[in-house]
Amino acid sequence: MSEDTQQMIIFDIGNEKFGIKITRVHEIIRMKEITELPDSSEYFAGIVNRRGDIVSVVDLRKRFGLEEIVETDNTRIIIIDFQGKDVGLIVDGVSEVLHINEADIDDPPQSMVGIKDDYLQGIVKVDEDIVIILDLDNLLESKEEIELDKEKQGNE
């Protein structure tokens, strides 16, 4: 793999495909029972116990303002690194790992319906599909960071 190529985890939310750098992913787990916390943002799903570690979980459907759906056998939680903490992202399904050449990543269009521009790192065409590359730091900043800090303080 050349320096200009990066591996991406590709996952689905609704009919869209999204990608995040594999270097940010610690693990992909099946959906499990989530303990909800009171007074949290609408897209902060709660916490899960992962082998004795408490992990905060964000529902990306809600984060993007999409309607909730019933979880399926394909629903997954992607455990990522966010500012030195493990955070789970609920997605509809994980489809593949791709090697993407950085030269193939285009800048995002000026406006995309339903997703704020600051969450987008780029767009890449893969066969007939378009994969939206997410900027995890911008996606999880602001309210989520406050919620994650609040949850962490409650467990100390």
N, C-alpha and C positions, 0 to 999 in steps of 0.2 A: 504494500500500500504506500503510495507516494505521500509526500508532505502536503500536497494539494488536495488530498482525498481525506474525507472524514467519514466515520461510521455513524449512522443515524438509526435510532429506533423509530420505526414508523407505527403509528397507532391511529385508531379511528375514533371520531366523535361525530355522531350523526353520519352524514354522507361525506364528510370531509376527512382527508388524511393529513396528519400532522407528523412532524419529525422533531426529535431532540437529540443532541449529541450523546452518543453512547457513553462518553466519559463522565457524564453527569448521572448516569443510571447505576444504582447499586444493585437493584433486584426488581423483578417483576413477579408479583404474587397474585393468586386468585383472590377474588373478592371475599372479604370476611366481615364478620360483625363489627360495626363501627359504633363506638360509644359517642353519643352526641353530647356536646357541652352547651350549657345555657349561655345566652347573651353573646353568641358568636355571629360572624357575618353569614349571609345566606349561602355563600359558596364554601364555607369552611364546614366540611362534613362531620368532623369530630376526630377521634383518636382510635388507633388500633394497637393491639399488643402483637408485636412481631418478635417472637422468641424471647420474651421478657423485656424488650425495649418498647417504649411508648412512642408511636409515630403519629404526627399530625397528618390529617388527610384533607385535601382540597378536591372538590367535585368540579372537574373542568367543564362539564355541561352547564352547570350553574354559573361558573365563572364567565362563560361566554354568552350567558343569557339564553340558553336553549332550554326547552322543556325537559322535565325529568322523565326518564323512562324506567321501566322495570328492568332490574339487572338480569343479565343472561349468563349462560355458561362461559361466554366470551369476555365478560366484564373483568377488568384487571385493575390492580393498583400498581402503578409504577413508582418505586421508591427512588427518589432522586436526592442529590446533595444540593441543599440551598443554604448558603452562608454557614457551612459547617454542620448543618443539622439534616437529619433524614426527614423528608417530607413525602407523603404519598399523593399521587395524582390519580383520581378515578377516571378511567377511560372506557369506552365501549368495547374495545378490543385492541390487541397488539397484533400487527400483521407480519412484520418482517424487520430484518436489519439490512440496511442498504449502505453500500460504499458510494458516497456522493462526491464528485469532483467539485471543488469550490468554484471553479469557473462556470459550472452549470447552474449555480444558485443566482437567481435574478433578484433585484430589489423588489420589495412588495409594491403592488399598485398603490396609488395615492390613497384610495379608500376601499376598504373591503367591508361589506355589510356584515354586521354582527361581531366583528373583532376589531378592537382598537389597534391602530397602527403601531403603537409602541410595544405591543406584544410580539410583533412579527420581525423575524430576523431576515427572512427571505422566502422565495418561492422556487421550487424546482419541479421540472416536468419529468415524470418517470413513466415511460410508455405512454398510455393514454390518461394517466392520472396526474393531478397537480398535488404536490405535497407542500404544506405550509410549514416552514421551519420556525419554531417558537423561540423567543428569547425568554428563558425561564426566569432570569433575574427581574426583568420588567414585569413579567406575568404575575410573579408572586410578591412584588413590592407592595407597599402601602398597607391596606387593610389586612392582608394575609400575614404580613410580617408582624403586625400588632397582635393578631390572633395567635400566631405561633409563639410569640414571646409570652403572651398571657398564659397559654397552655403550659409552656415550659416552667414558668414561675409557679404554677399550681402543682407541679410534680416535684419541686425541689424541697 
